[in-house]
């Protein structure tokens, strides 16, 4: 029984580490490919590149949203983030919370 629990714990640690690594990779890819489309000022809203949309399609958005701090929100315009998500066909659900930003019911 102890070996089974130890094995299960090891699997959970490995999965958690892999998830953190993927989130780090997603964050770096988002910065590299999408930052120019998602930072202030709020206007104009530019159509994101295909490379940015590819990042959006594969990214773990809930993981990235957990990393959105008030400092991040001073640089990244959440209104533009929602615009890019919609454009890239991976929209947020209205009411979804990303950092302290709540996605409006209508844009």
VOBA-1610 file (N, C-alpha, C; in pm, whole numbers, padded with zeros to 5 digits, always signed):
BEGIN
Unk+00083-00120+00000Unk+00000+00000+00000Unk+00087+00126+00000Unk+00192+00126+00083Unk+00281+00242+00090Unk+00351+00264-00044Unk+00389+00154-00111Unk+00455+00166-00241Unk+00359+00225-00345Unk+00234+00182-00337Unk+00133+00234-00430Unk+00113+00384-00409Unk+00103+00427-00285Unk+00086+00570-00255Unk+00209+00650-00297Unk+00327+00595-00272Unk+00450+00663-00312Unk+00456+00676-00464Unk+00417+00568-00535Unk+00414+00572-00681Unk+00315+00675-00733Unk+00199+00679-00672Unk+00097+00776-00712Unk+00145+00919-00687Unk+00209+00941-00574Unk+00263+01073-00542Unk+00369+01114-00644Unk+00454+01020-00682Unk+00557+01048-00782Unk+00495+01087-00916Unk+00391+01015-00957Unk+00322+01047-01083Unk+00262+01187-01076Unk+00200+01222-00965Unk+00140+01356-00949Unk+00246+01465-00954Unk+00361+01441-00894Unk+00471+01539-00898Unk+00520+01557-01041Unk+00535+01448-01114Unk+00581+01454-01253Unk+00480+01530-01339Unk+00352+01500-01322Unk+00248+01569-01399Unk+00246+01717-01364Unk+00257+01751-01237Unk+00258+01891-01196Unk+00377+01965-01254Unk+00493+01901-01257Unk+00613+01963-01314Unk+00596+01984-01464Unk+00541+01884-01531Unk+00519+01896-01676Unk+00421+02008-01707Unk+00315+02020-01627Unk+00216+02126-01648Unk+00280+02263-01629Unk+00362+02278-01525Unk+00430+02407-01502Unk+00524+02439-01617Unk+00595+02338-01667Unk+00684+02359-01781Unk+00606+02403-01904Unk+00491+02338-01929Unk+00408+02375-02044Unk+00355+02517-02028Unk+00315+02554-01908Unk+00265+02689-01884Unk+00377+02792-01907Unk+00497+02760-01862Unk+00611+02849-01887Unk+00634+02866-02037Unk+00628+02756-02111Unk+00647+02760-02257Unk+00535+02841-02324Unk+00412+02820-02277Unk+00299+02896-02332Unk+00317+03046-02305Unk+00361+03080-02185Unk+00380+03221-02150Unk+00487+03284-02238Unk+00596+03213-02259Unk+00704+03266-02345Unk+00657+03280-02489Unk+00585+03180-02539Unk+00534+03187-02677Unk+00435+03301-02691Unk+00350+03322-02590Unk+00252+03431-02593Unk+00324+03565-02597Unk+00428+03579-02516Unk+00506+03704-02516Unk+00570+03727-02652Unk+00628+03622-02708Unk+00701+03636-02834Unk+00608+03663-02953Unk+00498+03591-02960Unk+00413+03599-03080Unk+00295+03695-03069Unk+00248+03722-02947Unk+00122+03796-02933Unk+00133+03930-02862Unk+00242+03955-02794Unk+00251+04076-02711Unk+00218+04202-02789Unk+00270+04214-02911Unk+00247+04338-02988Unk+00100+04360-03022Unk+00019+04255-03014Unk-00124+04268-03042Unk-00207+04287-02915Unk-00144+04271-02797Unk-00221+04264-02673Unk-00179+04365-02566Unk-00088+04454-02598Unk-00046+04552-02498Unk-00117+04686-02521Unk-00112+04770-02418Unk-00170+04905-02429Unk-00097+04984-02536Unk-00162+05081-02597Unk-00295+05135-02570Unk-00405+05042-02620Unk-00526+05063-02568Unk-00640+04976-02601Unk-00678+04982-02749Unk-00648+05093-02812Unk-00677+05108-02956Unk-00553+05158-03026Unk-00532+05118-03149Unk-00618+05033-03231Unk-00599+04885-03196Unk-00702+04808-03227Unk-00694+04663-03213Unk-00651+04607-03349Unk-00537+04542-03350Unk-00481+04488-03474Unk-00511+04340-03486Unk-00534+04295-03610Unk-00555+04152-03631Unk-00425+04079-03597Unk-00434+03977-03513Unk-00312+03904-03477Unk-00260+03820-03593Unk-00134+03789-03585Unk-00069+03707-03687Unk-00114+03561-03676Unk-00094+03485-03783Unk-00122+03341-03775Unk-00039+03272-03665Unk+00084+03319-03644Unk+00169+03260-03540Unk+00110+03286-03401Unk+00056+03404-03380Unk-00009+03436-03253Unk-00132+03348-03234Unk-00211+03333-03337Unk-00331+03248-03326Unk-00293+03102-03299Unk-00184+03057-03356Unk-00138+02920-03330Unk-00104+02903-03182Unk-00043+03005-03122Unk-00013+03001-02979Unk-00143+02993-02900Unk-00240+03077-02936Unk-00369+03076-02866Unk-00436+02940-02875Unk-00428+02876-02990Unk-00496+02748-03008Unk-00438+02638-02920Unk-00309+02643-02892Unk-00248+02534-02814Unk-00224+02570-02668Unk-00237+02697-02631Unk-00202+02741-02496Unk-00303+02694-02391Unk-00251+02674-02272Unk-00334+02641-02155Unk-00376+02774-02093Unk-00487+02826-02140Unk-00532+02960-02100Unk-00562+02969-01950Unk-00630+02871-01890Unk-00651+02881-01744Unk-00519+02894-01667Unk-00417+02822-01710Unk-00287+02832-01643Unk-00228+02971-01661Unk-00235+03023-01784Unk-00182+03157-01810Unk-00259+03263-01731Unk-00390+03248-01721Unk-00471+03347-01649Unk-00436+03351-01501Unk-00395+03239-01446Unk-00353+03237-01306Unk-00229+03323-01283Unk-00156+03350-01389Unk-00033+03428-01380Unk-00055+03578-01404Unk-00176+03616-01435Unk-00206+03756-01464Unk-00221+03831-01331Unk-00119+03909-01301Unk-00116+03988-01178Unk-00154+04133-01210Unk-00174+04215-01109Unk-00198+04358-01135Unk-00084+04422-01216Unk+00039+04377-01194Unk+00152+04432-01270Unk+00143+04394-01417Unk+00102+04270-01444Unk+00085+04224-01582Unk-00024+04306-01649Unk-00133+04333-01576Unk-00245+04408-01632Unk-00211+04555-01661Unk-00102+04604-01609Unk-00057+04740-01642Unk+00006+04745-01779Unk+00053+04631-01828Unk+00120+04623-01958Unk+00029+04561-02064Unk-00031+04448-02029Unk-00117+04376-02121Unk-00259+04430-02108Unk-00316+04473-02219Unk-00453+04525-02222Unk-00549+04407-02232Unk-00621+04381-02125Unk-00709+04265-02122Unk-00820+04274-02227Unk-00861+04393-02259Unk-00961+04412-02366Unk-00904+04360-02498Unk-00776+04389-02523Unk-00710+04339-02645Unk-00689+04188-02638Unk-00657+04136-02520Unk-00640+03992-02503Unk-00770+03921-02543Unk-00883+03973-02498Unk-01013+03914-02533Unk-01038+03925-02683Unk-01002+04040-02741Unk-01018+04059-02886Unk-00936+03954-02963Unk-00811+03936-02923Unk-00724+03839-02992Unk-00778+03697-02974Unk-00823+03664-02855Unk-00880+03530-02831Unk-00999+03507-02924Unk-01086+03605-02935Unk-01202+03593-03025Unk-01158+03579-03170Unk-01066+03663-03212Unk-01018+03660-03350Unk-00958+03523-03382Unk-00886+03467-03286Unk-00816+03339-03306Unk-00908+03219-03282Unk-01036+03244-03265Unk-01138+03141-03251Unk-01118+03053-03128Unk-01070+03115-03021Unk-01064+03049-02890Unk-01111+03150-02787Unk-01239+03191-02800Unk-01289+03299-02715Unk-01306+03258-02569Unk-01299+03358-02484Unk-01330+03340-02343Unk-01482+03332-02327Unk-01526+03259-02229Unk-01667+03257-02194Unk-01700+03386-02120Unk-01810+03453-02154Unk-01847+03573-02078Unk-01853+03542-01928Unk-01796+03631-01849Unk-01792+03611-01705Unk-01665+03542-01658Unk-01584+03490-01753Unk-01459+03423-01717Unk-01364+03524-01654Unk-01292+03482-01553Unk-01199+03570-01483Unk-01057+03532-01522Unk-00984+03631-01570Unk-00843+03614-01607Unk-00767+03722-01531Unk-00691+03683-01427Unk-00636+03782-01337Unk-00752+03848-01264Unk-00751+03980-01256Unk-00864+04049-01193Unk-00969+04092-01296Unk-00942+04064-01423Unk-01032+04104-01533Unk-01142+04000-01550Unk-01265+04047-01558Unk-01379+03961-01586Unk-01425+03990-01729Unk-01432+03886-01810Unk-01471+03902-01951Unk-01617+03948-01954Unk-01642+04060-02024Unk-01779+04113-02029Unk-01873+04021-02105Unk-02002+04041-02079Unk-02105+03958-02147Unk-02115+03991-02294Unk-02087+04114-02331Unk-02086+04151-02473Unk-01975+04251-02497Unk-01917+04239-02612Unk-01806+04330-02650Unk-01848+04422-02761
//
